[in-house]
Amino acid sequence: MDRVHVSTHPLVLHKLALLRSEQTEPKKFRELVREIAQLLFYEATQDLSLAPMTVQTPLGPADGQEVAERVGIMPILRAGLGMSEAVVEILPTVHVWHLGLYRDHETLQPVTYYNKLPAQPDIDLSIIVDPMLATGGSAVAAVDILKDWGAKRIKFLGLIAAPEGVRTLTEAHPDVDIYLAAIDSHLNARGYIVPGLGDAGDRQFGTG
């Protein structure tokens, strides 16, 4: 579990409570998803390599640094879209690939229906973004796809996880770092995180 990072930042915890509330309407829910995702992305990228650069200020040249690694994010459709937009705002140079997975409600297993990875890997760090880490099936499938593609360094960025999902992902891929705002109690019989926040996609897009 050394690779599982659960944020203790006061802003993350405050915004997470608002995100959970059933009184939070879709517009505010999307804003909170974006804000929490940016805070977690900040925590997940503290080990990025830097390269020296020089910039010209109004008073003269100044030494600075720039991100030296190529970062790619893979939002799992559709719930991951709100998180990916937040990451692009904070690091506009990221590559964005989309992966379409849905969970079969009978088997609770992921089914892939869309994959927009380029032919050859061209990044240094891949980050999967998905608000919920429930059974872990979709996350494991996404990591499998990235590794088959050739990705070497992979992280998972989510909002809320169930212990079952964390365990499934870490057992299948112990080399993947996991960044979360919370790990909740358990999954219910339908595969939803308890207490969780409901269906993250429905709540973002008002389709519940």
C-alpha positions as CSV (number, residue, x, y, z in Angstrom):
1,M,0.0,0.0,0.0
2,D,3.0,2.3,-0.1
3,R,1.9,3.5,-3.5
4,V,-1.6,4.5,-2.3
5,H,-1.7,8.2,-1.5
6,V,-4.9,9.6,0.2
7,S,-4.9,13.4,0.4
8,T,-5.2,15.1,3.8
9,H,-5.2,18.6,2.4
10,P,-7.9,20.7,4.1
11,L,-9.1,22.1,0.8
12,V,-9.5,18.6,-0.7
13,L,-11.4,17.4,2.4
14,H,-13.7,20.5,2.5
15,K,-14.6,20.3,-1.2
16,L,-15.0,16.5,-1.0
17,A,-17.7,16.9,1.6
18,L,-19.6,19.3,-0.7
19,L,-19.1,17.0,-3.6
20,R,-20.8,14.1,-1.7
21,S,-23.9,16.1,-0.7
22,E,-27.0,15.0,-2.6
23,Q,-28.0,18.7,-2.5
24,T,-25.1,19.7,-4.8
25,E,-26.5,20.4,-8.3
26,P,-24.7,19.3,-11.5
27,K,-23.1,22.8,-12.2
28,K,-21.6,23.0,-8.7
29,F,-20.7,19.3,-8.8
30,R,-18.7,19.8,-12.0
31,E,-16.9,22.7,-10.5
32,L,-16.0,20.7,-7.4
33,V,-14.8,17.8,-9.5
34,R,-12.5,20.2,-11.4
35,E,-11.2,21.8,-8.3
36,I,-10.4,18.6,-6.4
37,A,-8.9,17.1,-9.5
38,Q,-6.4,20.0,-9.8
39,L,-5.4,19.7,-6.2
40,L,-4.8,16.0,-6.5
41,F,-3.0,16.4,-9.8
42,Y,-0.7,18.9,-8.0
43,E,0.1,16.1,-5.4
44,A,0.5,13.4,-8.1
45,T,3.1,15.4,-10.1
46,Q,5.5,16.6,-7.4
47,D,8.1,14.2,-8.8
48,L,8.1,15.6,-12.4
49,S,11.6,16.3,-13.8
50,L,12.5,19.8,-14.6
51,A,14.9,21.5,-17.0
52,P,16.5,24.9,-16.7
53,M,15.3,27.8,-18.8
54,T,15.8,31.5,-19.0
55,V,13.0,34.0,-19.3
56,Q,13.0,37.8,-19.9
57,T,11.3,39.8,-17.2
58,P,10.6,43.6,-17.6
59,L,13.8,44.2,-15.7
60,G,16.1,41.6,-17.2
61,P,16.7,37.9,-17.7
62,A,15.8,35.4,-15.0
63,D,16.7,31.8,-14.5
64,G,13.7,29.5,-14.3
65,Q,12.6,25.9,-14.8
66,E,10.2,24.1,-17.0
67,V,8.6,20.6,-17.0
68,A,10.9,18.3,-18.8
69,E,8.6,15.3,-19.1
70,R,5.9,14.5,-21.6
71,V,2.7,13.8,-19.7
72,G,-0.4,12.0,-21.1
73,I,-3.7,11.6,-19.4
74,M,-6.3,9.0,-20.1
75,P,-9.8,9.9,-18.9
76,I,-12.2,7.0,-18.7
77,L,-15.4,8.0,-20.4
78,R,-17.6,9.6,-19.5
79,A,-17.1,10.4,-15.8
80,G,-13.3,11.1,-16.3
81,L,-14.0,14.1,-18.6
82,G,-14.5,16.6,-15.9
83,M,-11.2,15.6,-14.3
84,S,-9.3,15.7,-17.6
85,E,-10.5,19.3,-18.4
86,A,-9.1,20.3,-15.0
87,V,-5.7,18.8,-15.7
88,V,-5.5,20.5,-19.1
89,E,-6.2,23.9,-17.4
90,I,-3.2,23.4,-15.0
91,L,-0.8,21.8,-17.5
92,P,-1.9,22.7,-21.1
93,T,0.9,20.7,-22.7
94,V,-0.5,17.3,-21.6
95,H,-1.6,14.8,-24.2
96,V,-5.2,13.7,-23.8
97,W,-6.4,10.3,-24.9
98,H,-9.9,9.0,-24.3
99,L,-10.8,5.5,-23.2
100,G,-14.4,4.3,-23.3
101,L,-15.3,1.6,-20.8
102,Y,-18.6,0.7,-19.4
103,R,-19.4,-1.7,-16.6
104,D,-21.6,-4.7,-17.4
105,H,-24.3,-4.5,-14.7
106,E,-24.6,-8.3,-14.6
107,T,-20.9,-9.2,-14.3
108,L,-19.6,-5.9,-13.0
109,Q,-16.7,-6.4,-15.5
110,P,-15.5,-3.6,-17.8
111,V,-16.2,-3.6,-21.5
112,T,-14.0,-1.5,-23.8
113,Y,-15.9,0.4,-26.6
114,Y,-13.5,3.2,-27.5
115,N,-9.7,3.6,-27.4
116,K,-8.0,6.7,-28.8
117,L,-4.3,6.0,-28.1
118,P,-1.8,6.9,-30.8
119,A,0.1,4.1,-32.6
120,Q,3.3,4.6,-30.7
121,P,3.9,5.7,-27.1
122,D,5.3,9.2,-27.0
123,I,5.2,10.3,-23.4
124,D,7.1,9.7,-20.1
125,L,4.2,9.6,-17.6
126,S,0.7,8.3,-18.2
127,I,-2.1,9.2,-15.7
128,I,-5.5,7.5,-15.8
129,V,-8.2,9.8,-14.5
130,D,-11.6,8.5,-13.2
131,P,-13.6,9.8,-10.3
132,M,-14.5,6.5,-8.8
133,L,-12.3,3.4,-8.1
134,A,-15.1,1.0,-7.2
135,T,-14.5,-2.7,-8.2
136,G,-11.2,-1.7,-9.8
137,G,-12.0,-3.5,-13.0
138,S,-12.0,-0.5,-15.3
139,A,-8.7,0.8,-13.7
140,V,-7.0,-2.5,-14.2
141,A,-8.3,-2.7,-17.8
142,A,-7.0,0.8,-18.5
143,V,-3.5,0.0,-17.1
144,D,-3.5,-3.2,-19.1
145,I,-4.2,-1.2,-22.3
146,L,-1.5,1.3,-21.5
147,K,1.1,-1.3,-20.7
148,D,0.3,-3.3,-23.9
149,W,0.7,0.1,-25.7
150,G,4.2,0.5,-24.2
151,A,3.7,2.9,-21.3
152,K,6.3,2.4,-18.6
153,R,5.3,4.9,-15.8
154,I,1.6,5.0,-14.9
155,K,-0.4,6.6,-12.2
156,F,-4.1,6.5,-11.3
157,L,-5.9,9.7,-10.2
158,G,-9.3,9.4,-8.6
159,L,-11.6,11.0,-6.2
160,I,-13.2,8.3,-4.1
161,A,-12.2,4.6,-3.9
162,A,-13.6,1.5,-2.2
163,P,-11.1,-0.8,-0.4
164,E,-12.0,-3.6,-2.9
165,G,-11.0,-1.4,-5.8
166,V,-7.7,-0.3,-4.3
167,R,-6.9,-3.9,-3.5
168,T,-7.8,-5.1,-7.0
169,L,-5.7,-2.4,-8.7
170,T,-2.6,-2.8,-6.4
171,E,-2.6,-6.6,-6.7
172,A,-2.9,-6.5,-10.5
173,H,-0.4,-3.6,-10.9
174,P,1.7,-3.0,-7.8
175,D,3.9,-0.6,-9.7
176,V,1.1,2.0,-10.3
177,D,0.8,4.9,-7.8
178,I,-2.8,5.7,-6.8
179,Y,-3.8,9.3,-5.8
180,L,-7.2,9.7,-4.1
181,A,-9.3,12.1,-2.0
182,A,-10.8,9.3,0.1
183,I,-11.1,5.6,0.6
184,D,-14.6,4.7,1.7
185,S,-16.2,1.8,3.6
186,H,-17.2,-0.8,1.0
187,L,-19.1,-1.7,-2.2
188,N,-22.7,-2.5,-2.0
189,A,-24.4,-5.4,-3.9
190,R,-24.7,-3.2,-7.1
191,G,-21.0,-2.3,-7.1
192,Y,-21.4,1.3,-5.8
193,I,-19.1,2.8,-3.3
194,V,-20.6,3.4,0.2
195,P,-21.1,6.1,1.3
196,G,-19.5,7.5,-1.9
197,L,-21.4,10.1,-3.9
198,G,-23.7,8.2,-6.2
199,D,-23.0,7.9,-9.9
200,A,-20.3,10.4,-10.8
201,G,-21.2,10.6,-14.5
202,D,-24.9,11.1,-13.8
203,R,-24.2,13.8,-11.2
204,Q,-21.8,15.7,-13.5
205,F,-24.1,15.7,-16.5
206,G,-27.5,15.7,-14.8
207,T,-28.6,12.4,-16.2
208,G,-29.5,10.6,-13.0
